Amino acid sequence: MGCDDRERRVEVNGLSFRVVEQGDGTPVLLLHGFPDSADLWRNQMRPLAEAGLRAVAPDLRGFGESDKPEGVHQYGLELLVGDVLGIMDACGIHRAHVVGHDWGAFLAWVLAAVAPDRVERLVVLSVGHPNSWGRESQKVAQRRASWYMLMFNAHGLAETALTDDDWRLFRDLIGDTVDVERYVADLGRPGALTAALNWYRANVPVEVSVPGQWPQIPSVGADTLGIWSSGDVYCLEQQVFRSAEFVTGRWRYERIDDVDHWMPLSAPEQVSDVLVDFLGG
């Protein structure tokens, strides 16, 4: 992370979490997904701080330098939402703008739906409102794109398949993402890969098949920005674009062309500019 970052440990729900901050002012909580950590947001921290905002990025449960409890049951959605609320409390934040990518976006949607008093504005990258994934017109295509979720549910087999031959399958799955070596180093620590996969095993079990059969959640009242990138091979555009149907606040949609799933890394300036424009205005 940057030299201006402030790093701390907070104790929440019996676990220790790493939290990185930069800037002062209105808090912006930055939630990463798989297979990331707070480092995903390293290119957005300074622009947000320079815009007069307080960027706060935790390593979520099971990732980065935060604790990695054992057992699939430790990664259920209710616990994950409780972690975020606890981290906010530990950082003295009652209400914040919330930005999420990948699983962090899913978590941000749920947080904004069940704890609306804690979310000022919402920004979701790559992942749309959970209710938008079940549209009949996109189920088949999205299931094809989400095949890896079924593989991740194979306990032990997934860990072996992903790590064999110097993480060949994992590297093929991730593609040419700039942080692939960081991911391999992070997930190569004892228990780290299983902890990361447990997010899928707890929340997209085999009987659910793929997103689209998730439990329905309420619509979101916060002003919301959805961002999708045309190079995303995991999450299709319609599930973000149609999230407008589940937002009662103001809705804005941005598409970034020729960029892969990891927009904060592969299009850092574009993502930073859109975030500052939406959150700093």
N, C-alpha and C positions, 0 to 999 in steps of 0.2 A: 504494500500500500504506500501512500505518499508520505513525505516527511512531515507534513502538517497534521497527520492523523493523530487522534488520541485513542488509545486502546485501553480497554478495561475488561475485567471479568465480573459477571453478575451471577448470582445464585438464584435460580428459579425452579420451582417444582422439584427440588432435590438434585438438580443438575447445575453444572457450571457452564456458562456460555461466554464465548469471546465476542466482544462488541467493539467495532471501530467507528469513530465519529470524526467529523470535521465540520467546522463552522458553528454559527450561532443563529438564533432566530427560530422561525417556525420549523418544528421537526419534520423530517422526511424519512420514514422508515423504509429501508431497502431490503427486500426479501429475495434471496437467491433460490435456485432450484437444483436439480440433479445435473451433473455431479459436482456442484460448485461449492462456494463459500462466500464470505463477504468480499473476497478479492474480485468477484465478478464485477463489482461496482467501482473498482479503483479509478476508472476514467471519468466517472460521473461525480465523484465526491467533491473534487475541487470546484467544478462549475456550479454545483448546487450551493456550496459554501460561499462562493464569490457572488452569488445572487442573493445572499442574505438569508440562506436557509441552513438548518442544522441537519446534515446528512448522518444517519445512524444505520449502520449495516452490521447485523449479527451473523455469526456462523450458526445456522439452525441446528436443531437436535440431530445428531448423527453425522454431522459434516464438519470439515475444517478442524479447528482447535476446540470445538465444543464437545461435551460429553456424548458418548455413544452407548446408551444402555442396551442390554441384550434382550432379544425377544421381539417378535413381530408386534405383540400387543403394546409395546412401548412407543409405537409410531402411528397410533390412531389419530384421526383428525381432531378429535376433541382435545387431546393432549397437545397437539401442535399449535392449535389456536390458543390454548392456555399458556404455552411458552411465549408466544408473541405478546400477549397481554401482560404477562409477567415481566418480560424484558422491558416493555414500555414503562411499567410501574417502577422497575428498578432504575431506569434512566430518568425518572421524574417527568415522564411524558403522559399527559392525560389524553391528548388529542393530537393526531399527526396526519400529514399526507402519507399515504401508503403506496409503495411501488413494488410490484412483484414480477418475477420472470419464472416461467416454467412452473414447477411445484410452488414456488413463491407466489406466483400469480394466482394459482388455485387457492392457496391459503389466504391471499389478500381478498379475493372475492368473498370467501366465507366469513372472514373477519368483518368486512364491510356490511355483510348481510345480518350477522348475528350480534354485532357490537357497533351499531351505527354511530353511537355517541363518541366512539374513539377514532373514527376515520373522517378527516376533513375532505380531502380529494383522493381519488383512487386512480392509479395507473397500472395497467396490466399489459405485459409483453408476452406474446405468443399464445397464451392460454385464455380462452374466453370463459364467460360465465358457465358454471357447471350445467345449467339447464339447457344451454345452447348446443351441447354435444350430442343430444339425443334426436336431432332432426332426422327424419327418415331419409331425406334427400342426400344426406352426407354420411350416413352410418357406415355403408360398405367401404367407401373411400377412406374414411377416418380409421376404420378397423385395420385396413391394409397398412396404413401409415403407422399404426400403433402396435404392430406385431410384436415388437420388442418387449412390451409390457407383459405379455404372456410368458415369454422366455424368462423375464426377471423373476417370475413367480416360482420358478423351479429351484427350490432350496438346494444349495450345494452344487447342483449342475450348472446353474447360472454363474456362480462364482468361478468354477473351474473353466467353463467355456470362455468367459470374458478375459481371464488372466493368462490362459495358456499361450505359449509362443510369444512371450513379451507383450501380452495384452493385445494380441492381434485382432480378435473379434471386437474388443472394446474400441480400439483405434479405428477399425473399419466403421463401426457404428457412429462414433463421434465425428469422423471425417477430419477435415483439415483445420479444425478449430485451433486458434492460436494457443490456447491453454492446455492442450492435450497432455503435455508432459507434467504439468502441475496436477492435473487430474490423476494421472497414473501414480504420482508420488503421494498424493493425499489418500487415495483409495487403497494404496499398497500397504498402509499401516495396519497392524492387527485389528481385525474387526470392523474396519472402516467401510469396506465394500459391502459387507452384509448389512451394516447399519443403513447405508444409502439405499440399498435395494429394499429394505424393509418399509420405506415410504410407499413403494408400489404394492408390496405384499399386504400391508395393512389397509390400504385405501383403494386398490384396484385388484382385489383377489381374483383367482381364476373364475369363480362363479359369476363375477361381474363382467368378465371377458375383456372389455376395454371401456374407456370413457363413453358415456352415452346411456349407461344404466346407473349412474351415480344417483344417490338420493337428491330430490329436488330441494333447492334452498330458496329463500325469499329473494325478491328483487332488491337492487341496491339503490339507495336514495342519494348517495354522494355523487357529485359531478365526476365523471369517469372518462378517462382516455384509454382507448385500446390501440395497441401497436402490433402490427404483424409484418413479417419479412417474407418476401417472395421466394427466398431460398430455403424456407423452413420445410423439411421433409417429414417432420414428425407431427406437426399441428397444422391443420388446413385452415385456409383463410376464413371460411364461412362461420366457423365456431367463434371467432373473434368478432367478425363483422356483424353477425346477428345478435351479439350480446346486447346491442341497443334495446332489444325487446325486453330485457331484464334489468334495465336501468331507468329509474324514475327521475333521477337528476339529469343534468345536461350531459349529453354524450358526444364524444369526438373520436374520430377514427383516423389513424395515420398508417399508411403502408410504406415500408422502406423496401425498395426493389434491389434485387441482386445481392442480398445479404442473407447469411445463414441464420440458424435458430438462435445463436448467441449474439444477438444484436448489441448488447452493451460492450462487447469485445470487438466485434467485426465492423460496427458502425458507431464508434464511440462519440464522435462529434455530433452526428445526427441525433442520436439518442439523447445526449446531454442538452442539445439545443431545444428539442421538443419538451423535455422534462422542465427545463427552466421556463420556457414559454408558458406551459400549462400550470406549473406550480408556483412560479414566481410572479405571475401576473395578478 
